[in-house]
Amino acid sequence: MEYPTMEEVEAADHLQICKWYRFLPSPGTIALGRAPEVHKTMVKKERLIMDAISNRFLQGGGMSPEISKKIGLTK
């Protein structure tokens, strides 16, 4: 699963935020094995996006049993 852009995070509904919160890999995971400067840049960018997702997730009330059932355990 690819990280969304900051614009996509800002426009997303709570259900989409919950999907990203549950299924996105940790920042930088996608860039493992790349050149160190590329990895460092991706970690920084993805951390900012994950922070925005986390903030929206908490502001929206987090995960409910209903949302958890809708999005499931796997992608």
Distance bins in CASP14 RR format, pairs under 12 A and 6 or more apart:
PFRMAT RR
TARGET T0000
AUTHOR 0000-0000-0000
RMODE 2
METHOD distances of the structure
MODEL  1
1 16 0 0 0 0 0 1 0 0 0 0 0
1 19 0 0 0 0 1 0 0 0 0 0 0
1 20 1 0 0 1 0 0 0 0 0 0 0
1 21 0 0 0 0 0 1 0 0 0 0 0
1 22 0 0 0 0 0 1 0 0 0 0 0
1 23 1 0 1 0 0 0 0 0 0 0 0
1 24 1 0 1 0 0 0 0 0 0 0 0
1 25 1 0 0 1 0 0 0 0 0 0 0
1 26 0 0 0 0 0 1 0 0 0 0 0
1 29 0 0 0 0 0 1 0 0 0 0 0
1 30 0 0 0 0 1 0 0 0 0 0 0
1 46 0 0 0 0 0 1 0 0 0 0 0
1 74 0 0 0 0 0 1 0 0 0 0 0
1 75 1 0 0 1 0 0 0 0 0 0 0
2 8 0 0 0 0 0 1 0 0 0 0 0
2 20 0 0 0 0 0 1 0 0 0 0 0
2 23 0 0 0 0 0 1 0 0 0 0 0
2 24 0 0 0 0 1 0 0 0 0 0 0
2 25 0 0 0 0 1 0 0 0 0 0 0
2 29 0 0 0 0 0 1 0 0 0 0 0
2 30 1 0 0 1 0 0 0 0 0 0 0
2 31 0 0 0 0 0 1 0 0 0 0 0
2 42 0 0 0 0 0 1 0 0 0 0 0
2 46 0 0 0 0 0 1 0 0 0 0 0
2 49 0 0 0 0 0 1 0 0 0 0 0
2 75 0 0 0 0 0 1 0 0 0 0 0
3 9 0 0 0 0 1 0 0 0 0 0 0
3 20 0 0 0 0 1 0 0 0 0 0 0
3 23 0 0 0 0 0 1 0 0 0 0 0
3 24 1 0 0 1 0 0 0 0 0 0 0
3 25 0 0 0 0 1 0 0 0 0 0 0
3 26 0 0 0 0 0 1 0 0 0 0 0
3 27 0 0 0 0 1 0 0 0 0 0 0
3 28 0 0 0 0 1 0 0 0 0 0 0
3 29 0 0 0 0 1 0 0 0 0 0 0
3 30 1 0 0 1 0 0 0 0 0 0 0
3 31 0 0 0 0 0 1 0 0 0 0 0
3 42 0 0 0 0 1 0 0 0 0 0 0
3 43 0 0 0 0 0 1 0 0 0 0 0
3 44 0 0 0 0 0 1 0 0 0 0 0
3 45 1 0 0 1 0 0 0 0 0 0 0
3 46 1 0 1 0 0 0 0 0 0 0 0
3 47 0 0 0 0 0 1 0 0 0 0 0
3 48 0 0 0 0 1 0 0 0 0 0 0
3 49 1 0 1 0 0 0 0 0 0 0 0
3 50 1 0 0 1 0 0 0 0 0 0 0
3 51 0 0 0 0 0 1 0 0 0 0 0
3 52 0 0 0 0 0 1 0 0 0 0 0
3 53 0 0 0 0 1 0 0 0 0 0 0
4 10 0 0 0 0 1 0 0 0 0 0 0
4 11 0 0 0 0 1 0 0 0 0 0 0
4 12 1 0 0 1 0 0 0 0 0 0 0
4 16 0 0 0 0 1 0 0 0 0 0 0
4 17 0 0 0 0 1 0 0 0 0 0 0
4 19 0 0 0 0 0 1 0 0 0 0 0
4 20 1 0 0 1 0 0 0 0 0 0 0
4 21 0 0 0 0 0 1 0 0 0 0 0
4 23 0 0 0 0 0 1 0 0 0 0 0
4 24 0 0 0 0 1 0 0 0 0 0 0
4 45 0 0 0 0 0 1 0 0 0 0 0
4 46 0 0 0 0 0 1 0 0 0 0 0
4 48 0 0 0 0 0 1 0 0 0 0 0
4 49 1 0 0 1 0 0 0 0 0 0 0
4 50 0 0 0 0 0 1 0 0 0 0 0
4 52 0 0 0 0 1 0 0 0 0 0 0
4 53 1 0 0 1 0 0 0 0 0 0 0
4 56 0 0 0 0 0 1 0 0 0 0 0
5 11 0 0 0 0 1 0 0 0 0 0 0
5 12 0 0 0 0 0 1 0 0 0 0 0
5 20 0 0 0 0 0 1 0 0 0 0 0
5 45 0 0 0 0 1 0 0 0 0 0 0
5 46 0 0 0 0 0 1 0 0 0 0 0
5 48 0 0 0 0 0 1 0 0 0 0 0
5 49 1 0 0 1 0 0 0 0 0 0 0
5 52 0 0 0 0 0 1 0 0 0 0 0
5 53 0 0 0 0 0 1 0 0 0 0 0
6 12 0 0 0 0 0 1 0 0 0 0 0
6 45 0 0 0 0 1 0 0 0 0 0 0
6 46 0 0 0 0 0 1 0 0 0 0 0
6 47 0 0 0 0 0 1 0 0 0 0 0
6 48 1 0 0 1 0 0 0 0 0 0 0
6 49 1 0 0 1 0 0 0 0 0 0 0
6 50 0 0 0 0 0 1 0 0 0 0 0
6 51 0 0 0 0 0 1 0 0 0 0 0
6 52 1 0 0 1 0 0 0 0 0 0 0
6 53 0 0 0 0 1 0 0 0 0 0 0
6 55 0 0 0 0 0 1 0 0 0 0 0
6 56 0 0 0 0 0 1 0 0 0 0 0
7 49 0 0 0 0 0 1 0 0 0 0 0
7 52 0 0 0 0 0 1 0 0 0 0 0
8 16 0 0 0 0 1 0 0 0 0 0 0
8 17 0 0 0 0 0 1 0 0 0 0 0
8 19 0 0 0 0 0 1 0 0 0 0 0
8 20 0 0 0 0 1 0 0 0 0 0 0
8 24 0 0 0 0 0 1 0 0 0 0 0
8 49 0 0 0 0 1 0 0 0 0 0 0
8 52 0 0 0 0 0 1 0 0 0 0 0
8 53 0 0 0 0 1 0 0 0 0 0 0
8 56 0 0 0 0 0 1 0 0 0 0 0
9 16 0 0 0 0 1 0 0 0 0 0 0
9 17 1 0 0 1 0 0 0 0 0 0 0
9 19 0 0 0 0 0 1 0 0 0 0 0
9 20 1 0 0 1 0 0 0 0 0 0 0
9 21 0 0 0 0 0 1 0 0 0 0 0
9 24 0 0 0 0 0 1 0 0 0 0 0
9 46 0 0 0 0 0 1 0 0 0 0 0
9 48 0 0 0 0 1 0 0 0 0 0 0
9 49 1 0 0 1 0 0 0 0 0 0 0
9 50 0 0 0 0 1 0 0 0 0 0 0
9 51 0 0 0 0 1 0 0 0 0 0 0
9 52 1 0 1 0 0 0 0 0 0 0 0
9 53 1 0 1 0 0 0 0 0 0 0 0
9 54 0 0 0 0 0 1 0 0 0 0 0
9 55 0 0 0 0 1 0 0 0 0 0 0
9 56 1 0 0 1 0 0 0 0 0 0 0
9 57 0 0 0 0 0 1 0 0 0 0 0
10 16 0 0 0 0 0 1 0 0 0 0 0
10 17 0 0 0 0 0 1 0 0 0 0 0
10 49 0 0 0 0 0 1 0 0 0 0 0
10 52 1 0 0 1 0 0 0 0 0 0 0
10 53 0 0 0 0 0 1 0 0 0 0 0
10 55 0 0 0 0 0 1 0 0 0 0 0
10 56 0 0 0 0 1 0 0 0 0 0 0
11 17 0 0 0 0 0 1 0 0 0 0 0
11 52 0 0 0 0 0 1 0 0 0 0 0
11 56 0 0 0 0 0 1 0 0 0 0 0
12 18 0 0 0 0 1 0 0 0 0 0 0
12 19 0 0 0 0 1 0 0 0 0 0 0
12 20 1 0 0 1 0 0 0 0 0 0 0
12 21 0 0 0 0 0 1 0 0 0 0 0
12 49 0 0 0 0 0 1 0 0 0 0 0
12 52 0 0 0 0 1 0 0 0 0 0 0
12 53 0 0 0 0 1 0 0 0 0 0 0
12 56 1 0 0 1 0 0 0 0 0 0 0
12 57 0 0 0 0 0 1 0 0 0 0 0
12 60 0 0 0 0 0 1 0 0 0 0 0
13 19 0 0 0 0 0 1 0 0 0 0 0
13 20 0 0 0 0 0 1 0 0 0 0 0
13 56 0 0 0 0 1 0 0 0 0 0 0
13 57 0 0 0 0 0 1 0 0 0 0 0
13 60 0 0 0 0 0 1 0 0 0 0 0
13 67 0 0 0 0 0 1 0 0 0 0 0
13 70 0 0 0 0 0 1 0 0 0 0 0
14 20 0 0 0 0 0 1 0 0 0 0 0
14 21 0 0 0 0 1 0 0 0 0 0 0
14 53 0 0 0 0 0 1 0 0 0 0 0
14 56 1 0 0 1 0 0 0 0 0 0 0
14 57 0 0 0 0 1 0 0 0 0 0 0
14 58 0 0 0 0 0 1 0 0 0 0 0
14 59 0 0 0 0 1 0 0 0 0 0 0
14 60 1 0 1 0 0 0 0 0 0 0 0
14 61 1 0 0 1 0 0 0 0 0 0 0
14 62 1 0 0 1 0 0 0 0 0 0 0
14 63 0 0 0 0 1 0 0 0 0 0 0
14 64 0 0 0 0 1 0 0 0 0 0 0
14 66 0 0 0 0 0 1 0 0 0 0 0
14 67 1 0 0 1 0 0 0 0 0 0 0
14 70 0 0 0 0 0 1 0 0 0 0 0
14 71 0 0 0 0 0 1 0 0 0 0 0
15 21 0 0 0 0 0 1 0 0 0 0 0
15 22 0 0 0 0 0 1 0 0 0 0 0
15 56 0 0 0 0 0 1 0 0 0 0 0
15 57 0 0 0 0 0 1 0 0 0 0 0
15 60 0 0 0 0 0 1 0 0 0 0 0
15 62 0 0 0 0 0 1 0 0 0 0 0
15 63 0 0 0 0 0 1 0 0 0 0 0
15 64 0 0 0 0 0 1 0 0 0 0 0
15 66 0 0 0 0 1 0 0 0 0 0 0
15 67 1 0 0 1 0 0 0 0 0 0 0
15 68 0 0 0 0 0 1 0 0 0 0 0
15 69 0 0 0 0 0 1 0 0 0 0 0
15 70 1 0 0 1 0 0 0 0 0 0 0
15 71 1 0 0 1 0 0 0 0 0 0 0
15 72 0 0 0 0 0 1 0 0 0 0 0
16 22 0 0 0 0 0 1 0 0 0 0 0
16 23 0 0 0 0 0 1 0 0 0 0 0
16 24 0 0 0 0 0 1 0 0 0 0 0
16 53 0 0 0 0 1 0 0 0 0 0 0
16 56 0 0 0 0 1 0 0 0 0 0 0
16 57 0 0 0 0 0 1 0 0 0 0 0
16 60 0 0 0 0 0 1 0 0 0 0 0
16 67 0 0 0 0 0 1 0 0 0 0 0
16 70 0 0 0 0 0 1 0 0 0 0 0
16 71 0 0 0 0 1 0 0 0 0 0 0
17 23 0 0 0 0 0 1 0 0 0 0 0
17 24 0 0 0 0 0 1 0 0 0 0 0
17 49 0 0 0 0 0 1 0 0 0 0 0
17 50 0 0 0 0 0 1 0 0 0 0 0
17 52 0 0 0 0 1 0 0 0 0 0 0
17 53 1 0 1 0 0 0 0 0 0 0 0
17 54 0 0 0 0 1 0 0 0 0 0 0
17 55 0 0 0 0 1 0 0 0 0 0 0
17 56 1 0 1 0 0 0 0 0 0 0 0
17 57 1 0 1 0 0 0 0 0 0 0 0
17 58 0 0 0 0 1 0 0 0 0 0 0
17 59 0 0 0 0 1 0 0 0 0 0 0
17 60 1 0 0 1 0 0 0 0 0 0 0
17 61 0 0 0 0 1 0 0 0 0 0 0
17 62 0 0 0 0 1 0 0 0 0 0 0
17 63 0 0 0 0 1 0 0 0 0 0 0
17 67 0 0 0 0 1 0 0 0 0 0 0
17 71 0 0 0 0 0 1 0 0 0 0 0
18 24 0 0 0 0 0 1 0 0 0 0 0
18 53 0 0 0 0 1 0 0 0 0 0 0
18 54 0 0 0 0 0 1 0 0 0 0 0
18 56 0 0 0 0 1 0 0 0 0 0 0
18 57 1 0 0 1 0 0 0 0 0 0 0
18 58 0 0 0 0 0 1 0 0 0 0 0
18 60 0 0 0 0 1 0 0 0 0 0 0
18 61 0 0 0 0 1 0 0 0 0 0 0
18 62 1 0 0 1 0 0 0 0 0 0 0
18 63 1 0 1 0 0 0 0 0 0 0 0
18 64 0 0 0 0 1 0 0 0 0 0 0
18 65 0 0 0 0 0 1 0 0 0 0 0
18 66 0 0 0 0 0 1 0 0 0 0 0
18 67 1 0 1 0 0 0 0 0 0 0 0
18 68 1 0 0 1 0 0 0 0 0 0 0
18 69 0 0 0 0 0 1 0 0 0 0 0
18 70 0 0 0 0 1 0 0 0 0 0 0
18 71 1 0 1 0 0 0 0 0 0 0 0
18 72 0 0 0 0 0 1 0 0 0 0 0
19 53 0 0 0 0 1 0 0 0 0 0 0
19 56 0 0 0 0 0 1 0 0 0 0 0
19 57 0 0 0 0 0 1 0 0 0 0 0
19 63 0 0 0 0 0 1 0 0 0 0 0
19 67 0 0 0 0 1 0 0 0 0 0 0
19 68 0 0 0 0 0 1 0 0 0 0 0
19 70 0 0 0 0 1 0 0 0 0 0 0
19 71 1 0 1 0 0 0 0 0 0 0 0
19 72 0 0 0 0 1 0 0 0 0 0 0
19 73 0 0 0 0 0 1 0 0 0 0 0
19 74 0 0 0 0 0 1 0 0 0 0 0
19 75 0 0 0 0 1 0 0 0 0 0 0
20 46 0 0 0 0 0 1 0 0 0 0 0
20 49 0 0 0 0 1 0 0 0 0 0 0
20 50 0 0 0 0 1 0 0 0 0 0 0
20 52 0 0 0 0 1 0 0 0 0 0 0
20 53 1 0 1 0 0 0 0 0 0 0 0
20 54 0 0 0 0 1 0 0 0 0 0 0
20 56 0 0 0 0 1 0 0 0 0 0 0
20 57 0 0 0 0 1 0 0 0 0 0 0
20 63 0 0 0 0 0 1 0 0 0 0 0
20 71 0 0 0 0 1 0 0 0 0 0 0
20 75 0 0 0 0 0 1 0 0 0 0 0
21 49 0 0 0 0 0 1 0 0 0 0 0
21 50 0 0 0 0 1 0 0 0 0 0 0
21 51 0 0 0 0 0 1 0 0 0 0 0
21 52 0 0 0 0 0 1 0 0 0 0 0
21 53 1 0 1 0 0 0 0 0 0 0 0
21 54 1 0 0 1 0 0 0 0 0 0 0
21 55 0 0 0 0 0 1 0 0 0 0 0
21 56 0 0 0 0 1 0 0 0 0 0 0
21 57 1 0 1 0 0 0 0 0 0 0 0
21 58 0 0 0 0 1 0 0 0 0 0 0
21 59 0 0 0 0 0 1 0 0 0 0 0
21 60 0 0 0 0 0 1 0 0 0 0 0
21 61 0 0 0 0 0 1 0 0 0 0 0
21 62 1 0 0 1 0 0 0 0 0 0 0
21 63 1 0 0 1 0 0 0 0 0 0 0
21 67 0 0 0 0 0 1 0 0 0 0 0
21 68 0 0 0 0 0 1 0 0 0 0 0
21 71 0 0 0 0 1 0 0 0 0 0 0
22 53 0 0 0 0 0 1 0 0 0 0 0
22 54 0 0 0 0 0 1 0 0 0 0 0
22 57 0 0 0 0 1 0 0 0 0 0 0
22 62 0 0 0 0 0 1 0 0 0 0 0
22 63 1 0 0 1 0 0 0 0 0 0 0
22 67 0 0 0 0 1 0 0 0 0 0 0
22 68 0 0 0 0 1 0 0 0 0 0 0
22 70 0 0 0 0 0 1 0 0 0 0 0
22 71 1 0 0 1 0 0 0 0 0 0 0
22 72 0 0 0 0 1 0 0 0 0 0 0
22 73 0 0 0 0 1 0 0 0 0 0 0
22 74 0 0 0 0 1 0 0 0 0 0 0
22 75 0 0 0 0 1 0 0 0 0 0 0
23 29 0 0 0 0 0 1 0 0 0 0 0
23 50 0 0 0 0 0 1 0 0 0 0 0
23 53 0 0 0 0 0 1 0 0 0 0 0
23 71 1 0 0 1 0 0 0 0 0 0 0
23 72 0 0 0 0 1 0 0 0 0 0 0
23 73 0 0 0 0 1 0 0 0 0 0 0
23 74 0 0 0 0 1 0 0 0 0 0 0
23 75 1 0 1 0 0 0 0 0 0 0 0
24 30 0 0 0 0 1 0 0 0 0 0 0
24 46 0 0 0 0 1 0 0 0 0 0 0
24 47 0 0 0 0 0 1 0 0 0 0 0
24 49 0 0 0 0 1 0 0 0 0 0 0
24 50 1 0 0 1 0 0 0 0 0 0 0
24 52 0 0 0 0 0 1 0 0 0 0 0
24 53 1 0 0 1 0 0 0 0 0 0 0
24 54 0 0 0 0 0 1 0 0 0 0 0
24 57 0 0 0 0 0 1 0 0 0 0 0
24 75 0 0 0 0 1 0 0 0 0 0 0
25 31 0 0 0 0 0 1 0 0 0 0 0
25 32 0 0 0 0 1 0 0 0 0 0 0
25 42 0 0 0 0 0 1 0 0 0 0 0
25 43 0 0 0 0 0 1 0 0 0 0 0
25 46 0 0 0 0 1 0 0 0 0 0 0
25 49 0 0 0 0 0 1 0 0 0 0 0
25 50 0 0 0 0 1 0 0 0 0 0 0
25 75 0 0 0 0 0 1 0 0 0 0 0
26 32 0 0 0 0 0 1 0 0 0 0 0
26 42 0 0 0 0 0 1 0 0 0 0 0
26 43 0 0 0 0 1 0 0 0 0 0 0
26 46 0 0 0 0 1 0 0 0 0 0 0
26 47 0 0 0 0 1 0 0 0 0 0 0
26 49 0 0 0 0 0 1 0 0 0 0 0
26 50 1 0 0 1 0 0 0 0 0 0 0
27 39 0 0 0 0 0 1 0 0 0 0 0
27 40 0 0 0 0 0 1 0 0 0 0 0
27 41 0 0 0 0 0 1 0 0 0 0 0
27 42 1 0 0 1 0 0 0 0 0 0 0
27 43 1 0 1 0 0 0 0 0 0 0 0
27 44 0 0 0 0 1 0 0 0 0 0 0
27 45 0 0 0 0 1 0 0 0 0 0 0
27 46 1 1 0 0 0 0 0 0 0 0 0
27 47 1 0 1 0 0 0 0 0 0 0 0
27 48 0 0 0 0 1 0 0 0 0 0 0
27 49 1 0 0 1 0 0 0 0 0 0 0
27 50 1 0 1 0 0 0 0 0 0 0 0
27 51 0 0 0 0 1 0 0 0 0 0 0
27 52 0 0 0 0 0 1 0 0 0 0 0
27 53 0 0 0 0 0 1 0 0 0 0 0
27 54 0 0 0 0 0 1 0 0 0 0 0
28 34 0 0 0 0 1 0 0 0 0 0 0
28 36 0 0 0 0 0 1 0 0 0 0 0
28 38 0 0 0 0 1 0 0 0 0 0 0
28 39 1 0 0 1 0 0 0 0 0 0 0
28 40 0 0 0 0 1 0 0 0 0 0 0
28 41 0 0 0 0 1 0 0 0 0 0 0
28 42 1 0 1 0 0 0 0 0 0 0 0
28 43 1 0 1 0 0 0 0 0 0 0 0
28 44 0 0 0 0 1 0 0 0 0 0 0
28 45 0 0 0 0 1 0 0 0 0 0 0
28 46 1 0 1 0 0 0 0 0 0 0 0
28 47 0 0 0 0 1 0 0 0 0 0 0
28 48 0 0 0 0 0 1 0 0 0 0 0
28 49 0 0 0 0 0 1 0 0 0 0 0
28 50 0 0 0 0 1 0 0 0 0 0 0
29 39 0 0 0 0 1 0 0 0 0 0 0
29 42 0 0 0 0 1 0 0 0 0 0 0
29 43 0 0 0 0 1 0 0 0 0 0 0
29 46 0 0 0 0 1 0 0 0 0 0 0
29 47 0 0 0 0 0 1 0 0 0 0 0
29 50 0 0 0 0 0 1 0 0 0 0 0
30 38 0 0 0 0 0 1 0 0 0 0 0
30 39 0 0 0 0 1 0 0 0 0 0 0
30 41 0 0 0 0 0 1 0 0 0 0 0
30 42 1 0 0 1 0 0 0 0 0 0 0
30 43 0 0 0 0 1 0 0 0 0 0 0
30 45 0 0 0 0 0 1 0 0 0 0 0
30 46 1 0 0 1 0 0 0 0 0 0 0
30 49 0 0 0 0 0 1 0 0 0 0 0
30 50 0 0 0 0 0 1 0 0 0 0 0
31 37 0 0 0 0 0 1 0 0 0 0 0
31 38 1 0 0 1 0 0 0 0 0 0 0
31 39 1 0 1 0 0 0 0 0 0 0 0
31 40 0 0 0 0 1 0 0 0 0 0 0
31 41 0 0 0 0 1 0 0 0 0 0 0
31 42 1 1 0 0 0 0 0 0 0 0 0
31 43 1 0 0 1 0 0 0 0 0 0 0
31 44 0 0 0 0 0 1 0 0 0 0 0
31 45 0 0 0 0 1 0 0 0 0 0 0
31 46 0 0 0 0 1 0 0 0 0 0 0
31 47 0 0 0 0 0 1 0 0 0 0 0
32 38 0 0 0 0 0 1 0 0 0 0 0
32 39 1 0 0 1 0 0 0 0 0 0 0
32 40 0 0 0 0 0 1 0 0 0 0 0
32 42 0 0 0 0 1 0 0 0 0 0 0
32 43 0 0 0 0 0 1 0 0 0 0 0
32 46 0 0 0 0 0 1 0 0 0 0 0
33 39 1 0 0 1 0 0 0 0 0 0 0
33 42 0 0 0 0 0 1 0 0 0 0 0
34 40 0 0 0 0 1 0 0 0 0 0 0
34 41 0 0 0 0 1 0 0 0 0 0 0
34 42 1 0 0 1 0 0 0 0 0 0 0
34 43 0 0 0 0 0 1 0 0 0 0 0
35 41 0 0 0 0 1 0 0 0 0 0 0
35 42 0 0 0 0 0 1 0 0 0 0 0
36 42 0 0 0 0 0 1 0 0 0 0 0
36 43 0 0 0 0 0 1 0 0 0 0 0
37 43 0 0 0 0 0 1 0 0 0 0 0
37 44 0 0 0 0 0 1 0 0 0 0 0
38 44 0 0 0 0 0 1 0 0 0 0 0
38 45 0 0 0 0 0 1 0 0 0 0 0
39 45 0 0 0 0 0 1 0 0 0 0 0
39 46 0 0 0 0 0 1 0 0 0 0 0
40 46 0 0 0 0 0 1 0 0 0 0 0
40 47 0 0 0 0 0 1 0 0 0 0 0
41 47 0 0 0 0 0 1 0 0 0 0 0
41 48 0 0 0 0 0 1 0 0 0 0 0
42 48 0 0 0 0 0 1 0 0 0 0 0
42 49 0 0 0 0 0 1 0 0 0 0 0
42 50 0 0 0 0 0 1 0 0 0 0 0
43 49 0 0 0 0 0 1 0 0 0 0 0
43 50 0 0 0 0 0 1 0 0 0 0 0
44 50 0 0 0 0 0 1 0 0 0 0 0
44 51 0 0 0 0 0 1 0 0 0 0 0
45 51 0 0 0 0 0 1 0 0 0 0 0
45 52 0 0 0 0 0 1 0 0 0 0 0
46 52 0 0 0 0 0 1 0 0 0 0 0
46 53 0 0 0 0 0 1 0 0 0 0 0
47 53 0 0 0 0 0 1 0 0 0 0 0
47 54 0 0 0 0 0 1 0 0 0 0 0
48 54 0 0 0 0 0 1 0 0 0 0 0
48 55 0 0 0 0 0 1 0 0 0 0 0
49 55 0 0 0 0 0 1 0 0 0 0 0
49 56 0 0 0 0 0 1 0 0 0 0 0
50 56 0 0 0 0 0 1 0 0 0 0 0
50 57 0 0 0 0 1 0 0 0 0 0 0
51 57 0 0 0 0 0 1 0 0 0 0 0
51 58 0 0 0 0 0 1 0 0 0 0 0
52 58 0 0 0 0 0 1 0 0 0 0 0
52 59 0 0 0 0 0 1 0 0 0 0 0
53 59 0 0 0 0 0 1 0 0 0 0 0
53 60 0 0 0 0 0 1 0 0 0 0 0
53 62 0 0 0 0 0 1 0 0 0 0 0
54 60 0 0 0 0 0 1 0 0 0 0 0
54 61 0 0 0 0 0 1 0 0 0 0 0
54 62 0 0 0 0 1 0 0 0 0 0 0
54 63 0 0 0 0 0 1 0 0 0 0 0
55 61 0 0 0 0 0 1 0 0 0 0 0
55 62 0 0 0 0 0 1 0 0 0 0 0
56 62 0 0 0 0 1 0 0 0 0 0 0
57 63 1 0 0 1 0 0 0 0 0 0 0
57 64 0 0 0 0 0 1 0 0 0 0 0
57 67 0 0 0 0 0 1 0 0 0 0 0
60 67 0 0 0 0 0 1 0 0 0 0 0
61 67 0 0 0 0 1 0 0 0 0 0 0
62 68 0 0 0 0 1 0 0 0 0 0 0
63 69 0 0 0 0 0 1 0 0 0 0 0
63 70 0 0 0 0 0 1 0 0 0 0 0
63 71 0 0 0 0 1 0 0 0 0 0 0
63 72 0 0 0 0 0 1 0 0 0 0 0
64 70 0 0 0 0 1 0 0 0 0 0 0
64 71 0 0 0 0 0 1 0 0 0 0 0
65 71 0 0 0 0 0 1 0 0 0 0 0
65 72 0 0 0 0 0 1 0 0 0 0 0
66 72 0 0 0 0 0 1 0 0 0 0 0
END
